[in-house]
C-alpha cells in the first residue's frame, strides 16, 4: 500500500466539556495567549492547514469542522469529523492529524515524525511520551471513517483505546523538553487550574 505524505490537514479537538477546568478551555490564557491559539501556531509552523473541531469558532478565524454525530460522543467523534473532512477536500491526503486544545507544547516536528512512522495509508500512528500513550495525538487514515462511525454507533462505550486495540497501531516516542526549571512532557495537558499554574513555569522556555 502507498505510504502517506506529511498530512496537509490538522484538526484541533476542542469539543470536550472542560469539567475539571471549570470553564471552557478555549477561554484559558497561558502567558496572555489562549490555548487554542498556541496549538494553532505550533501546527501552522509545520505547514499544516488547521481546522477546529468544536460547536462554534471560539472567536478564532479557524474553519469549523463540527461533529458529524449527535450528542457528546467523546474525542472519537471529533476524530471521525476530522476523517470525514479530510476525505471531503478537493485534494485529500491519506491521513489527518489530530491534537487536543489543551496541549500547548506539542512538538514542532510532530507531523513529520508521525508520518515517517506510518507503514501504509491505513496506518494509525499515535504519539507517546514518558511511556504513556496519547490516544488523541495521532495520525488517522481517512479510509477508516466508516468503520469508526460504526464503532461509535455501537452499543459499547466508545473509548479511543478500545478502537485502537482493533487495529494495528504504530507509536512514536517523543523525549521530554529540557528547560531550566526541569523536564517538560511535550504533551503536557492543561486539564485543571493547577495544571495551568504549572504550565506557566515552562511557557517562557518553550514559547
Rosetta silent file (secondary structure, phi, psi, omega in degrees, C-alpha in Angstrom):
SEQUENCE: XXXXXXXXXXXXXXXXXXXXXXXXXXXXXXXXXXXXXXXXXXXXXXXXXXXXXXXXXXXXXXXXXXXXXXXXXXXXXXXXXXXXXXXXXXXXXXXXXXXXXXXXXXXXXXXXXXXXXXXXXXXXXXXXXXXXXXXXXXXXXXXXXXXXXXXXXXXXXXXXXXXXXXXXXXXXXXXXXXXXXXXXXXXXXXXXXXXXXXXXXXXXXXX
SCORE:     score description
SCORE:     0.000 S_00000001
   1 L     0.000  150.326 -178.112    0.000    0.000    0.000 S_00000001
   2 L   -66.852  146.642  176.120    1.210    3.550   -0.647 S_00000001
   3 L   -83.247  145.341  179.333    2.916    5.409    2.158 S_00000001
   4 L   -74.044  151.934  168.703    1.322    8.665    3.301 S_00000001
   5 L   -90.009  169.384  177.595    2.911   12.030    2.730 S_00000001
   6 L   -56.900  127.757 -174.797    3.024   14.568    5.541 S_00000001
   7 L   -63.609  143.164  177.777   -0.634   15.455    6.083 S_00000001
   8 L   -88.074   -8.524 -170.987   -1.747   18.859    4.896 S_00000001
   9 E  -123.775  130.986  173.215   -4.609   18.941    7.397 S_00000001
  10 E  -127.345  141.674 -179.165   -4.606   19.175   11.186 S_00000001
  11 E  -120.183  125.477  173.107   -7.665   19.315   13.417 S_00000001
  12 E   -87.446  120.676 -179.317   -7.650   20.801   16.916 S_00000001
  13 E   -84.717  113.386 -175.711  -10.083   18.811   19.052 S_00000001
  14 L  -133.174   29.943 -176.357  -12.000   21.282   21.202 S_00000001
  15 L   -97.196    5.448 -179.136  -15.332   19.571   21.746 S_00000001
  16 L   -70.713  167.053 -176.241  -14.752   18.457   25.348 S_00000001
  17 L   -91.918   -7.894  174.608  -16.848   19.658   28.270 S_00000001
  18 L    55.916   38.655 -175.988  -13.895   21.002   30.334 S_00000001
  19 L   -63.369  -42.661 -176.143  -15.384   19.760   33.597 S_00000001
  20 L   -72.588  -28.637  177.578  -12.080   19.633   35.515 S_00000001
  21 L   -75.390  -30.887  179.775  -11.023   23.097   34.347 S_00000001
  22 L    86.365   -1.509  176.295  -14.374   24.582   35.406 S_00000001
  23 L  -158.416  165.736 -178.441  -14.603   26.755   32.301 S_00000001
  24 L   -61.990  127.535 -178.865  -14.224   26.405   28.553 S_00000001
  25 H   -63.627  -21.005  177.580  -10.580   25.693   27.735 S_00000001
  26 H   -64.648  -20.968 -179.482  -10.906   27.998   24.736 S_00000001
  27 H   -91.806   -8.091 -174.453  -11.054   30.876   27.220 S_00000001
  28 L   -76.070  131.263  178.775   -7.960   29.801   29.143 S_00000001
  29 E  -104.029  134.526  172.858   -4.926   32.077   28.805 S_00000001
  30 E  -119.434  109.610 -175.525   -1.362   30.849   29.120 S_00000001
  31 L    53.256   42.751  174.827    1.027   33.809   29.417 S_00000001
  32 L    83.631   -1.610 -179.559   -1.583   36.014   27.754 S_00000001
  33 E  -121.427  134.319 -179.304   -2.272   33.692   24.809 S_00000001
  34 E   -64.868  149.835  178.950   -5.222   31.341   24.557 S_00000001
  35 H   -56.348  -44.654 -176.908   -4.527   27.608   24.470 S_00000001
  36 H   -61.783  -36.159 -179.656   -6.247   27.244   21.102 S_00000001
  37 H   -73.190  -33.627  176.255   -4.041   29.962   19.595 S_00000001
  38 H   -65.707  -45.227  179.084   -0.871   28.361   20.956 S_00000001
  39 H   -64.158  -43.741  178.609   -1.777   24.988   19.460 S_00000001
  40 H   -56.222  -46.537 -177.556   -2.765   26.627   16.174 S_00000001
  41 H   -63.316  -38.865 -178.069    0.591   28.435   15.921 S_00000001
  42 H   -72.718  -28.722  175.088    2.597   25.258   16.539 S_00000001
  43 H   -74.993  -41.813  179.495    0.627   23.401   13.860 S_00000001
  44 H   -64.188  -31.664  175.929    0.984   26.218   11.334 S_00000001
  45 L   -58.144  -28.048 -179.501    4.734   26.180   11.906 S_00000001
  46 L   -90.936   16.150  177.023    4.578   22.662   10.429 S_00000001
  47 L    61.102   39.728  178.999    2.946   23.996    7.235 S_00000001
  48 L  -105.199  146.445  168.566   -0.418   22.475    8.068 S_00000001
  49 E   -83.188  123.491 -170.092   -3.862   23.795    7.245 S_00000001
  50 E  -106.882  135.119  177.948   -5.538   23.969   10.640 S_00000001
  51 E  -126.428  163.740 -175.476   -9.216   23.375   11.396 S_00000001
  52 E  -121.436  122.757  174.026  -11.183   23.406   14.634 S_00000001
  53 E   -92.646  101.561 -178.495  -13.453   20.617   15.847 S_00000001
  54 L  -162.150  173.107  179.559  -15.945   22.468   18.045 S_00000001
  55 L   -84.085  -17.727  173.175  -19.546   23.620   18.068 S_00000001
  56 L  -147.941  175.932 -171.070  -18.518   27.216   17.284 S_00000001
  57 L   -80.611   -0.385  175.465  -15.389   29.041   16.175 S_00000001
  58 L    56.366   24.956  179.803  -14.410   30.053   19.744 S_00000001
  59 L    76.597   14.483  177.343  -13.595   33.536   18.486 S_00000001
  60 L  -100.804  175.311  174.487  -10.843   32.285   16.189 S_00000001
  61 L   -97.247    7.396 -176.213  -10.519   32.547   12.426 S_00000001
  62 L   -72.621  137.139  175.261  -10.152   28.778   12.133 S_00000001
  63 E   -65.258  140.425 -177.208  -12.595   26.973    9.839 S_00000001
  64 E   -84.867  139.793  170.189  -15.007   24.779   11.780 S_00000001
  65 L  -126.984   85.722 -176.813  -15.229   21.008   11.472 S_00000001
  66 L   -73.294  161.325  175.517  -18.172   20.132   13.759 S_00000001
  67 L   -57.195  145.052  177.537  -19.006   16.630   14.921 S_00000001
  68 L   -93.093   -9.611  178.241  -20.969   14.615   12.393 S_00000001
  69 L  -111.869  149.753 -179.522  -22.802   12.634   15.119 S_00000001
  70 L   -78.827  152.028  177.177  -25.312   13.994   17.604 S_00000001
  71 L    81.953  166.687  178.871  -24.583   14.156   21.316 S_00000001
  72 L   -85.515  100.465 -176.797  -21.298   14.193   23.180 S_00000001
  73 L  -102.691   12.216  176.299  -19.604   11.039   21.927 S_00000001
  74 L    84.076 -174.265 -174.653  -16.145   11.935   23.181 S_00000001
  75 H   -63.716  -26.105  178.908  -12.918   12.557   21.290 S_00000001
  76 H   -63.309  -30.602  177.343  -13.569    9.784   18.778 S_00000001
  77 H   -65.373  -37.738  175.994  -16.456   11.826   17.399 S_00000001
  78 H   -67.827  -37.765  177.817  -14.013   14.651   16.736 S_00000001
  79 H   -66.533  -39.671  175.735  -11.590   12.245   15.105 S_00000001
  80 H   -61.125  -44.995  178.836  -14.405   10.937   12.901 S_00000001
  81 H   -60.030  -38.620  178.225  -15.277   14.509   11.896 S_00000001
  82 H   -63.642  -44.226  177.800  -11.615   15.068   11.052 S_00000001
  83 H   -60.166  -47.505 -179.210  -11.546   11.964    8.855 S_00000001
  84 H   -61.277  -40.192 -179.944  -14.739   12.993    7.054 S_00000001
  85 H   -66.326  -43.623  178.869  -13.380   16.471    6.491 S_00000001
  86 H   -58.713  -37.773 -179.394  -10.093   15.144    5.131 S_00000001
  87 H   -72.305  -22.975 -175.542  -11.978   12.951    2.685 S_00000001
  88 H   -85.617   -9.926 -175.630  -14.114   15.891    1.508 S_00000001
  89 L   -71.223  150.428  179.323  -11.222   18.101    0.438 S_00000001
  90 L   -56.914  -34.037  179.400  -10.554   18.650   -3.275 S_00000001
  91 L  -127.448   73.257 -173.106   -7.104   17.135   -2.842 S_00000001
  92 L   -68.085  145.156  172.097   -7.481   14.771    0.130 S_00000001
  93 L   -92.910  169.213 -179.081   -4.491   13.286    1.892 S_00000001
  94 L   -73.101  -24.256 -174.484   -4.482    9.731    3.181 S_00000001
  95 E  -134.471  159.963  167.553   -4.386   10.892    6.822 S_00000001
  96 E  -124.780  149.106  178.895   -5.389   13.733    9.101 S_00000001
  97 E   -99.877  134.669  175.787   -3.530   14.830   12.211 S_00000001
  98 E  -122.256  142.536  174.305   -5.437   15.444   15.443 S_00000001
  99 E  -142.871  150.609  178.481   -4.298   17.197   18.611 S_00000001
 100 E   -83.386  156.842 -178.938   -6.266   18.365   21.668 S_00000001
 101 L   -65.979  -22.685 -171.824   -6.791   22.009   22.524 S_00000001
 102 L   -97.470   19.666  177.192   -5.177   21.549   25.944 S_00000001
 103 L  -116.720   81.884 -171.310   -1.664   20.538   24.779 S_00000001
 104 L   -77.523   -3.589 -176.370    0.085   23.892   24.238 S_00000001
 105 L  -115.367   24.173 -175.758    3.612   22.468   23.903 S_00000001
 106 L   -54.613  143.584 -176.747    3.156   19.955   21.077 S_00000001
 107 L   -61.180  146.107 -179.926    6.412   19.221   19.208 S_00000001
 108 L   -78.686   -6.940  174.035    7.180   21.276   16.145 S_00000001
 109 L  -112.593   21.335 -175.781    8.148   18.100   14.264 S_00000001
 110 H   -57.170  -53.244 -175.823    5.016   16.178   15.273 S_00000001
 111 H   -61.309  -45.526 -177.548    3.518   15.787   11.797 S_00000001
 112 H   -64.054  -42.568 -176.915    6.781   14.783   10.144 S_00000001
 113 H   -71.936  -38.958  177.526    7.710   12.201   12.769 S_00000001
 114 H   -65.334  -41.135  180.000    4.281   10.567   12.915 S_00000001
 115 H   -63.704  -40.433 -179.221    4.158   10.387    9.139 S_00000001
 116 H   -62.414  -24.408 -178.922    7.613    8.827    8.959 S_00000001
 117 H   -86.902  -12.746 -178.823    6.370    6.002   11.206 S_00000001
 118 L   -72.089  136.478 -178.700    3.350    5.138    9.043 S_00000001
 119 L  -100.210  -12.898  179.898    3.761    1.954    7.036 S_00000001
 120 L  -163.292  177.516  178.577    0.756    2.370    4.747 S_00000001
 121 L   -79.616    8.436  173.117   -2.236    4.559    4.011 S_00000001
 122 L  -114.423    4.718 -178.001   -4.141    2.519    6.636 S_00000001
 123 L   -72.012  135.028  165.348   -1.631    3.072    9.462 S_00000001
 124 E  -100.095  129.776 -179.061   -2.735    4.671   12.713 S_00000001
 125 E  -126.236  126.822 -173.947    0.210    6.390   14.370 S_00000001
 126 E  -122.491  142.698  179.337   -0.015    7.667   17.948 S_00000001
 127 E   -79.087  145.807  177.219    2.366    9.815   19.988 S_00000001
 128 E  -131.824  141.331  170.911    3.987    8.511   23.177 S_00000001
 129 E  -148.235  147.601 -179.331    5.921   10.370   25.878 S_00000001
 130 L    50.514   33.598  178.484    7.192    9.321   29.287 S_00000001
 131 L    76.888    3.665 -177.110    5.997    5.818   28.468 S_00000001
 132 E  -110.021  138.648  176.217    2.371    6.944   28.120 S_00000001
 133 E   -79.473  138.170  175.801    0.188    6.750   25.032 S_00000001
 134 E  -112.210   87.791 -166.045   -1.563    9.957   23.964 S_00000001
 135 E   -61.039  -26.427 -177.871   -4.512    8.478   22.050 S_00000001
 136 E   -98.458    2.299  171.485   -5.853   11.716   20.543 S_00000001
 137 E   -99.143   92.362 -171.287   -2.458   12.963   19.357 S_00000001
 138 E  -157.148  169.830  176.764   -2.349   10.928   16.219 S_00000001
 139 E  -108.757  117.940 -170.202   -2.288   10.414   12.515 S_00000001
 140 E  -116.836  125.937  177.926   -5.577    8.900   11.366 S_00000001
 141 E   -73.091  129.108 -176.181   -6.265    7.258    7.974 S_00000001
 142 H   -68.241  -19.291 -179.145   -9.383    8.685    6.419 S_00000001
 143 H   -72.827   -8.011  176.544  -10.304    5.308    4.944 S_00000001
 144 H   -90.088    5.621 -173.287  -11.213    4.103    8.456 S_00000001
 145 H   -60.390  -46.751 -178.971  -14.044    6.632    8.749 S_00000001
 146 H   -62.332  -40.531  179.010  -16.919    4.217    8.047 S_00000001
 147 H   -65.231  -40.685  178.827  -15.514    1.688   10.491 S_00000001
 148 H   -65.901  -40.173  178.768  -15.086    4.351   13.156 S_00000001
 149 H   -62.474  -43.270  177.914  -18.651    5.580   12.671 S_00000001
 150 H   -60.852  -39.191  177.993  -19.998    2.040   13.085 S_00000001
 151 H   -63.510  -43.911 -179.515  -17.934    1.708   16.261 S_00000001
 152 H   -66.596  -30.647 -178.559  -19.311    4.978   17.632 S_00000001
 153 L   -88.162    0.051 -179.208  -22.880    3.941   16.844 S_00000001
 154 L   -78.674  176.678 -176.074  -22.441    0.554   18.529 S_00000001
 155 L   -77.763  -17.836 -175.379  -23.678   -0.440   21.996 S_00000001
 156 L   -81.065  159.173  174.779  -20.269   -0.304   23.682 S_00000001
 157 L   -66.588  118.012 -172.371  -18.732    2.719   25.397 S_00000001
 158 L   -78.550   83.162 -179.911  -16.731    4.268   22.535 S_00000001
 159 L   -92.538  144.488 -178.322  -13.264    4.647   24.046 S_00000001
 160 H   -60.873  -45.655 -177.097  -10.293    5.666   21.915 S_00000001
 161 H   -64.369  -31.324  176.764   -8.060    2.924   23.297 S_00000001
 162 H   -66.375  -44.136  177.795  -10.712    0.304   22.545 S_00000001
 163 H   -62.904  -42.093  179.423  -10.869    1.398   18.916 S_00000001
 164 H   -62.268  -35.209 -178.270   -7.092    1.398   18.704 S_00000001
 165 H   -64.857  -16.329 -179.360   -6.971   -2.146   20.076 S_00000001
 166 L   -89.603   -0.252 -174.836   -8.891   -3.309   16.999 S_00000001
 167 L  -134.308  164.398  172.283   -6.205   -2.046   14.621 S_00000001
 168 L   -80.167  122.096 -175.926   -2.510   -2.174   14.021 S_00000001
 169 E  -121.663  132.913  173.005   -1.102    0.918   15.675 S_00000001
 170 E  -104.688  148.997 -178.473    2.395    2.295   15.453 S_00000001
 171 E  -123.812  154.621  177.012    3.756    4.634   18.084 S_00000001
 172 E  -128.119  124.180 -179.107    6.393    7.359   18.114 S_00000001
 173 E   -87.507  129.119  176.475    8.235    8.224   21.327 S_00000001
 174 E  -112.110  132.356 -178.911    8.903   11.902   21.986 S_00000001
 175 L   -75.933  158.941  173.222   11.526   12.948   24.538 S_00000001
 176 L   -62.062  154.667  174.359   10.940   15.461   27.290 S_00000001
 177 E   -90.031  123.238  177.367   11.775   19.085   26.564 S_00000001
 178 L   -76.050  128.349  176.662   14.758   20.236   28.634 S_00000001
 179 L  -134.641  161.820  178.265   14.097   23.547   30.408 S_00000001
 180 L   -63.134  -17.024 -179.779   15.900   25.459   33.176 S_00000001
 181 L  -106.307   13.968  176.668   13.061   24.541   35.551 S_00000001
 182 L   117.647  168.524 -178.937   13.112   20.836   34.750 S_00000001
 183 L   -69.108  145.762 -178.949   11.985   18.422   32.033 S_00000001
 184 E  -124.045  127.077  172.176    8.627   19.031   30.360 S_00000001
 185 L   -64.605  123.861 -178.318    6.399   16.414   28.763 S_00000001
 186 L   -65.083  -14.948  178.459    5.744   17.788   25.230 S_00000001
 187 L  -111.445   28.814  175.516    2.151   16.568   25.535 S_00000001
 188 L   -52.849  128.651 -178.820    1.510   18.120   28.923 S_00000001
 189 L   -99.713  132.723  173.919   -2.249   18.580   29.279 S_00000001
 190 L   -95.174   88.758 -176.257   -3.786   21.660   30.841 S_00000001
 191 L  -102.643  -23.218 -174.588   -6.833   19.982   32.380 S_00000001
 192 L  -134.357  165.242  174.277   -7.153   21.783   35.715 S_00000001
 193 H   -58.369  -32.387  177.996   -6.340   25.187   37.220 S_00000001
 194 H   -67.098  -40.227  176.209   -3.369   23.506   38.903 S_00000001
 195 H   -61.208  -40.858 -179.538   -2.100   22.288   35.527 S_00000001
 196 H   -63.159  -41.742  177.863   -2.391   25.810   34.172 S_00000001
 197 H   -61.277  -41.817  178.945   -0.322   27.156   37.059 S_00000001
 198 H   -66.289  -40.300  179.790    2.352   24.540   36.344 S_00000001
 199 H   -59.496  -32.922  178.924    2.319   25.329   32.607 S_00000001
 200 H   -63.769  -23.954  177.766    3.192   28.935   33.414 S_00000001
 201 H   -67.294  -31.627 -171.299    6.515   27.703   34.861 S_00000001
 202 H   -99.741  -23.541 -164.613    7.535   26.295   31.490 S_00000001
 203 H   -60.612  -35.013 -178.052    5.984   28.522   28.854 S_00000001
 204 H   -68.488  -18.376 -178.974    8.749   31.124   28.683 S_00000001
 205 H   -95.668  -14.703 -178.624   11.248   28.395   27.864 S_00000001
 206 H  -107.264  -34.938 -179.985    9.154   26.664   25.201 S_00000001
 207 L    90.547    0.000    0.000    7.418   29.592   23.538 S_00000001
